[in-house]
Every structure is written in C-alpha cells, then in structure tokens.
Amino acid sequence: MSVTREFRRGDGVTVITESGTGAGPCYVLVHGIGMGHRYFSGLADALARDGRVLALDLPGFGEAPEPDEPLSMRASGDYLAALLEAEDLHDVVLVGHSMGTQIVAEAAARHPERVARVVLIAPTVNPRERSVGMQALRLLQDESITKPKVMGLAVFTYLQAGPRWYFAKLGQMLDHHLEETLPDVARPTLVIRGEDDRISPRAWAQEVARLVPHARYVEVPGRGHETMVTAGEQVAMLVAAHAHGDRVGDEVRTPAEPDLPPAIVRGWWWATDYVYAGARQLAVLRPPWGLGRLRPSPRAWASGSRELPEVILLPGIYEHWTFLRPLGDALNAAGHRVRVVHGLGSNRRGISETSERLGRALARTRPPAAGRVVVAHSKGGLIAKQLLVTSGAAAAAAVEGASGGDAAAAAAAASAPADSTGAAAGATSASAPTATSTDGPPLGVIGIVAICTPFGGSRLARLVVDPSVRALMPSDETIVTLGRASSVNGRIVSVFGRYDPHIPDGSFLEGATNVRVPAVGHFRVLGAHETHAAVLDGVALLAQG
C-alpha cells in the first residue's frame, strides 16, 4: 500500500509516493531525466520491506506538473534538501539514478545534515561525452532499449514529460559537472553500475567512486543503464546492505588498479606476452612482400565508409606495421579505411624526429571530411601526442571547445608546422614544442587512441642498453615535456590491460579517457577482442568531438 502527496516550493511541485514501514532506514529515490517514480517500482517494492521509501516525481516529470523554468542541478539539490526539511527527514539514504545522481550529490554535498548515506546508480554525465549527440548514441547502444519493460516505462514517462521540458532539463544536466561536486560528498557512498551500461561506462563510474572520499563500487552483471528496473531485487539488496553499514563492493584506486596476482602468474603472463610478440614479428614474413619497394598494406584497408574517420596505424618501438595487423583488420571490418606510415623502420628514432616524419607523411594527402584518428601502440602513442602538440591541434580544439564550437573540426584543421624550406615538419626540439599551426595543408587528426603507451615513461627502460629504449625513462626530457602538455589530453583515449610488464606504473593519463580492458600484457593485449572493441569505441568517441 502506498500513499501520495505533494511538496510545493515556488512553482515547483514534486509528487511523493510513500511506501514501506516506519522501522528501518528511510530511502529517498530520485529518478533520472524523462523518468518518474514508476521507474523505481521494483526497487521501491523491495526496499519497502526494509524501511520507509519515498519515491519522487520531480517537477515536470511523472505525475508532477511542469514549472515555468528548469532548475540547475545545484538548485535541484537545494530543492531536494528543502523537501527533506519539509518532511522532517533526517539521516536519510539518498538514492539517485542517472541524472538523479547529480541532484543527490548536490544535496548531500551542500546539506549533509539531512543525509546518512548516498547511493549513485549509473551516474551521469561522463565528462568525455557531455553532448546531446554522444548521449543519444550511448542510449541507442545500451541494451536497455531491447527490454520491453524498460521501453514501456520509458515511453510512458517521456510522453508525460513532453519534449519541451525534457530538452530544457537536458541542457541543465549537460551543463553540470558532477566531478566537481563529488569531493564534497562526505557521507558514505555506494556507486552501482550495470556491467553493460554504455551511458555510464566503467572508467567513468569508477572515477566517480574514486572522487568521493568514502565510496565503494559494485557492478550488477548482465545489466545496462536500467539495472534497477530489471534487477530490482538485486539492487535493493546492495542498497539495503549499504544503508545498514555493510561493506558493499570494493574501494576504487586510481584508476581502479586490480590487485596483482602472485609472482609465478605474472611470470607466466610475461612469458606468453613475449610469445605473442615473437609470433607477430614473424608476421612480417607473410605475403604480399614488397621486394624492391614498400611493403603494401592489405588492399581491403583502402576501402571503407567516408562517414567514418580514417585510421592511421602507428606501431611501437621494434615493431613493423604488420605487428598491428589484427587490429587493423578489426578496424577495417568496422568500416574504417586504414593507412600505415612507411619509412619508420623499427621505430627507433627519437619521438620528435618520428613525429616530424609522421606529420610530413600525413600532409602529403588531403584528409577525409570525417578526419583522421591515429591508433598507436606503446611508443607510437607518444609520437602521436607530440604531433598533436606541435601541430597546434590541441590548442585549436581547446579554444574552439571553450567557445562552444566544434573542437574536433578545429583539431582536424591544424597543420603540420613548417620548417625553413616550407616543407611540413615538426618542431626541432621536443623540449620546446610549439602550439602554433601554419597555413600548410591540414593534417586532419582529430585525436589518438593509444594502447599501452608509457605517457609517464617506464622505469624499466633504464635496464636496457639501447638508447632508443632508454629515451622512454620517466626522467627523459621529452617524456617530461610531453607530460606537461596536458591541454592535448582531452583528445586522447588511453587503452590498457590489467597488467603490463613493460609499464609497471601504467598508462593512465590525467584528462584523457582511460579504458582498462580485461586482458594482460604489453603485446598480447593487442590481439584481445576487448581491446578491439575499446579502440572502436574510442575512435567513435573522438569522431563525436
């Protein structure tokens, strides 16, 4: 049995649906955009057996009438706190889903005296996807749209809200930066994510848990963004356990570092990594051969959709482009045209010099309208980052993005720096990269997907005699300088596995989109299907700008 009543403040009306018993915790459920209290029905029914449940229809959603103007997320948090005060509620458990997590976080951060614990389910908005286009794409990719129950609820509540109010609230949702509020949430927090949620990806959800001072993280297997609809009982168990003070889920380290296995397991991983690398090195012997000429790339790679970015494959040190052939085949199968850069040899030249060569190679042909994405392995990622810095792509994207323009188009329009002869070339010194583009041909590079790249260098490089490897030490001038060039990081997707024997300090890059895949190794990760999927997602993300 449930009862309803209204809370009014100004022209905003919230419909409260209360159920449960007076004993136990008090749960306040705050829905996401376009939704209402019915979206929480399964979860509310399960929690009602443990305590008191207040499920809300926020102003303009569900049964609540539409006010004149939408509140910002911060003002919505104050509004929620006023509702708690009017209801004389203390020590509540605030449970938010999707946009509701933004409102709940603001209320908990600004009015902690009313809150005992916080639950954030499928938090939004991922900073790298803070646009209408990317949110729409992720919604279409999420498995929730394949669930009849979810779609039925969604269509009903979206029609109740209407398009005008939905898009008015969407603007406030996208303008809000949840990551700036989270460090001020002092109450114990549980972050819950569906394993297959595309709107709230794992890297972002784990970052949410990391930013809250006292937070834990848990995933619900086989669920998407709708996890509390299709797994209401399971989510209720997690929420109730958290409300009663149990340690649910795991703490998140930066960036969700997994525990290392025993040394014997790591040794086995290392050995199999080199076996894979050896097998890929032998791939250079496969036909077609390039006797007396450059070795041709697969003919199929030259064809693909013109609506998708062209992919430039860039191998790491001691690697020929054939080392990345499985990845190139996967990208081409997804519709991308794939190009390789000839003339790099075993890629032992300095980062700056190789970046110049890459810039000259790209400048020789006009970029496609959809732009180019460099997909690089290991050292190749550093070379590509150097190119973004010296071409001015990073600065152009930052300026255009700050003014509300097309950051990807601005990055793609950047040109290779010109030397004294007018040829497209890179900066003469990696220690002083410029951020000034020229009037030369545009390179068309809209970003980088880097796999197992030592952005902070590798301390193991000091154990190798070869100067080309020692140049990857953390103290190397080029590594340090590129590390300081953080303005470019927003155009980079860094993909890495659970364990990389060559980069013990990892490939996490502050300000980039960081994706950990369930694979191991520095080389073997290249052949994992999960890596291929992460790279394709990264390219799509960069294409959206």
N, C-alpha and C positions, 0 to 999 in steps of 0.2 A: 504494500500500500504506500503510495506516495502522495504528497500534497504540494501545491504550487502557491507561490506568492510573488509579489513584485518588489523590487528595490528601485527607487527613483532618486536620481541626482541630476539636477538641471533638466535637460530634455532627454537624458539617457535613462532608459528603462531596461532592467535585467529581470528576466523571469527565473526564479529559483525553484527547482524541483527537488524536494527533500524526501529522503527515504532512510531506512535503517533504524537503529536503536540509539538511545541516548548514551549507552555504555560504549566504551572503546574510543578510538581516535575519531576526530571529525575531519572528513575528507571533503575538500572543495575542488570540483572538477571544472577546468577551464578549457573550452574547445578551441579548435583551430579555425582558420578563415573559411567562411562558407558553411560551417557546420553548426551544430546545436547540441542540446543535452542528449538527444536521441542517439548521437554518435557514441555516447558513453554508456548506453543502456546495459550492455553485457558486463562491463567493468563495474558500473554503479550497482547492479544487482548483486554481484559477487562481494563487493566491499560493504554492502548494506548488512551482510551477515556478521561483519566485524565491528561496525560502528555507525556513526551518523554520516550521511552522504548528502552533499548539496551540489547538484549538477546545474550549471548555469546556461542560460541562453543570453549571451551578451547583446548589447544594443544593436538592433538591425539584423540579428540572426535568430533562427529558430522561431519561437513564438513572440519574441521581443520586437516592438515597433522600431522603425528606423528613425534615428535622430536627424537633426539638420546637418551636422558635420561629424566626421570621424575623429576620434581621439588618437593621439600618438600613442606609441607603445608605453612610453613613460607615463603619460596621463592616464592610460588604461590601467597601469599598475596602481596609481593613486586611487583610481575609481574602485578597483578591486579591494584595496585596503579600506576605503570608506564603506563598502558593503560589509566587510568583516566587522567593522566597528558598529555599524547599524544593527547587525545581527548579534552583537555582543559575543563574538567568537574570539577565543584565544587558543594558542598552541595548536593551530590547525595544520593539516597536511595539505599543502597546495599541490595539485596535480595538473600539469599543463600538457597539452598535445599540440605539436606543430606551432602555429602562431601563438597558441595559448602558453607555450613555454616562455615566449618573450614577455608576455604580460605577467606571468607568475614570477619570473626572475626579477622584473622591475619591482613588483610588490614586496618580494622577500628582501631585496637589497635596500629598498627605501623605507620599509615598515617592518623590520624584523620582530618587533614586539608582539605581533599578532601570529607569528609563524613558528611552528616547531620543526617541521621538516618539509622538504621540497622534492617533487618528482618531475622530471623533464622527459617526456616521451616524444621521440622523433623531433629533436629541437631544430628550429629554423632561425635565421636563414644562413646557409653555407656562404661565407664571405666571397668565395670564388665564383658563386653562381647567383649573385644578388641582382638578377634581372628578370623581367617578365618572361623573356624568351627561354632562358635556362630553366626557370621553374616550370614552365609549360612542358618543356622537353622531358624533364625528370619525371613529371607526373605521368606522361604518356609511357615512359619506360618502366614505371613502377608496377609491380604485379597486382597492386590493389585494384587497378581498373579491370582486372579479369575476375574479380569476386562479385557475384550478383548481389549479395547482401550489402557490400560496401557501396557499389554503384547505385543501388536503390536508395540507400540513405543519403548518399551524396547528391543525387539528382533532386530528391525531395527538398533537402535543406538549401541547396543552391537556388532553387526556384523560389523558396521562401524569401531568401535574402535579396534576390534580384541583381542584375549585372551592375547597376549604378553603384549600389552600396558595396558590392563585392570589390569592384576595382578601386573605389575610394579607400577602402580598408587595406587593399593590397599595396597601395602606394605607401601607407604608413608602415606596413610590415616590412617592405623592402628598404625603407629609409632607416630602419632601426638596426643598430649594430649590437647584437646580443653579446658578442665577445668583450665589449667594453663594460658591460654590466656584471658579468659573471664573477669577476674577482671580488665584488662587493656582496655576494650572496654568502652570508656567514653560517646559515643553517645547514645541517647535514643534507646532502642532496644525492638522489639516485637518478642516473641517466639511463633510460631504457631505449633501445633501438631494435627494430626488426632487422634480422640478418640480411634481408634482401632490399632494404629501403634505399631507393635511388634518390629521393628528395633530401634525406639526411644521411649522407654517406658516412662510412665508418670513420674515416680520418677526421671528419668534422665533428661527429658525435663524441669521439674520444677526446678531441681538443676541448669540447665543452666541459667534459668531466675533469680534464686537467686544469682548466682555468678556475673552476670553483674550488675554494680552499679545502673543503671537506666533502668530497664527492666520490662516488663509486659508479662503475659502469657495468651494464649487463646487456646481452643481446637475446632476443627471442628467435629461435631457429625457424627458418622457413616462412618468415613473415616480412611484409613490406611496411609501407608508411601507415597502414591501417592496423597495426599489430594489436591494439587494444580492442578492435572490433571483432576480429576473427580469432583472437586468443585471449578473450576477456578474463577467463578463469586463471590462466597462467600469469597474465599481467597483474591481476588482483593479488595473487599470492606474493608476487615480488613487492608490490606496493605496500601490502599489509605487513610483510616481514620488515621492510624498511621503517614503516611507521612505528613498529614495536621495538625498534633499536637493533634488529639483527643486522649482521654484516652481509649485505646482498651484493653479489657481483665482485668486481675487482677494482683496486685502485689503478689509476692510469698514470704511467710515467711518460715522459716526453721522448719520442712521440709514441706512446703505447708500446714501449720496449718489451718484448717477450723475455721470459726467463731463459737463460742459456742452458742447454742440455749438458750432460756430462761430457768430459773431455774426449772420451772414446767416440761419442756420437759426433762431436764436432770434427774430430779427425776423419771420420768416415765421410762426412759431408765435404770436407776439404778435398779428400781423395777423389770422390765422384765428381766434384767440380772440375778438377784437372782432367779427368777422363773425358768429360763433356767438351772441355776446351780443346783437348787434343783431337777429338773427332771433328769438331768444327774447323780446326785448322786444316785438316785433310780435305775439307770441302773445296778448298781452292783447286784441287786436282780434278774436280768434276767438270765435264764438258758443259757448255762450249768453251773452248780455250781461245785465248787471244794471241796466237803466235804472231809476233812482229807488230802487234797492235794492242790497244787497250782491251782488257777482257770485257766482253759485252755482258750487260745485266740481262736477266730474263726478258724476252720480248713482251710478255704479258704485262710487265710492270709499266710499260709505256702507255697503257690504256687504262682508263678509269673515268669516274664522273667528274665533270668540270665544276660541279657544285661543291665538291669536297676539296680541302686543301691538298696541295701536292706535298708529298713526304720526301724529305732528304735524309737518307740513312748515313750516319756518321759513326764509324767504329771506334773502339778504344785503342790503346797502345798495343803494338804487336799484332793487330788484327787487320785482316783484309775485309773488304765489304762483304765477301761471301760468308764471313763469320755470322752476319746478321740475316742471312737469307731466310730462315724460318719466320723471323719477324716481318721481313719484307713481304713474304708470301701472304702472311695473315693480313697485313695492311692492304695489299692489292686485292685480296679476296673480298675485303670490305668495301671496295670501290675506289680506293685511292691510287693515283699514279705515284710510282715510287722511283726516285732517282738516286744514283750513287755519285760520289765525288771521286774521280780518278786522280791519280798522281800523288796520293798521300803515302804510298809505300807501306811501311809497317807503322806509320803514325808515330814516329819517334822524334819529330821536330818539336820545337817549342810551341807552347799554346798560342802565343801571339803570332808567330810566323804561320802556323797552320790556319789560324783564324783569317789571316790575310788571304791565304790561298783559297779558303772556302768562300770568302767574300768575292774574290775575282771570278771564281767558277760560277757563282750564282748570278753575278752581274752580266754574264755573257748572254743569258737568255731572259726574256721578259717573263715575269712571274704571272701565274694564272690569276684570274679575278678573285678566286677564293683564298689566295695567299699560299704560303709555304709553312710547314712545320718541320723543324729539324728533330728527328728521332735519333738519339745518340746513346752510346753505351760508354760508361766509365769516363775516361779522359775526354771522349768526344763531347760530353756534356759541358765540360769546362771550355772547350774550344768554341762551342756554340754560344755559351754565355758571353765570352769575350767578344764575339761578333755582335751580339745584341747591344753590348755596351758601346763599342766603338762605332757602330753604325748610327747610333742615336735612336734606335728603335725603342729602347726603354724610356728615355726622356720624352719622346714623342707620345708614347702610349700614356704615360703618367699625366702629361699636360692635357691631353685630349680627354682622358677619363675623368679628370678632376673638373673639367668644364661640361661634363655630361655628353661628350661626343663619342665617336666610335674609336675606342682605344685600339682595337685590332687593326682597323684600317690605317690608323696613324703609324702603328708599328710596321705594318707592311709597306708603307710608303717611304720608310727610311732607306737611305742609300749607303752603299759602301763608301768609306772615307777615301778621298783621292790623294795619291802621292804627288810629288812634284812633276811627274810626267803626265799626270792626268789619268793614269790607269787606276782602276779600282783596287785599292789595297787597304790593309789595316794599319793601325797605329804602330809606330816604330818601336814603342816601348809599352809593354804590358803594365808597367808600374805607373803609367800615367795615361790611362785610357780616356779618350775624349767622348763627349756625348753630343757631338755636332755632326749632322748629316750634311751631305753636299748635294749638288744638283745633278749627280750622276744617276744612272738607272736605278730604280728601286729594287731592293732585294726581295721584298715580298714576304719576309719572315715575320710571322705573327706570334711565334713562340717556340718553346722547346719542350719535348718530352724526354727527360734524361733518365736512364736506367742505371742504377748502381754507380752514380757519379760521386767522386770524393770532393764535394764542394768545400769541405774544410780541410782537404788534404788527407793523407794516410800516414800515420806514424810508422807503419811497416816499411814505407819507402826508403827509410834510412838503412835498411838491411840489405838493399840491393846496390850493386856497384854501378850499374848503368846510370849515367847522368840523366837520361830521359825519364827514368823512373824516380830518381831522387828529386826531380823537379816537382814531384807531387807531395813532398813533405809539407806538413802544416805551416812551417816557418818560411817556405819559399815565397819570394816577393810577389810573384804572380798570383799564387793562391791567396795570399793575404789581401792583395789589392782587389781581386775579384770578390772576395768575401765582403769587402766594404761596399761594393757596388750593389747595394740591396734594392735599388729602385727597379732593377730588372727582374727581381724575383717573382713578381706578380705574373710574369709571362712564362713561368716555368712550372712544369709538372714533374715532380721527382718521384720515381717509382723504384722501390727496393724490396728485398725479401726479408725473411725472418732473421737470417744470419748471413753476413758477408765476411768471409775470412780475410779478404783483402782490405776492407774498410772497417776496422773494428769500431770506429766512432760513428759509423752510419752515414747515410746520405740525406738525413733530414735537413731541409733548407728553410730557414725562417722567412715567412712571407710568401712562400710558394705553396702549391697544392701538393701535399705529401701523401703518397699512397703506398701502404705496406701490403704486399701480396703474400699469400700463404705458400711461399716457395723459399728455397735456400740456395746459397752460393752466389758467387760474383759472376759466373759464366752460365751456370745451369739455369739460373732464373730466366735467361733469355728464351729458353725453349718451353717455358711453362705457359699453358693456356690462360692461366690467371693473369700473367704478365701481358700477354697479347691483348686481353680484354681491357686491362688497365690502360695500356698505351692507346687503344682505340678510344676509350672514354676521354683520355687526356687530350687527344687531338680534337675530338668533338668539343670539348670544353674551351680550348683555345680558339677554335673557329667561331664560337659564340661571342668571343670578345670579353 
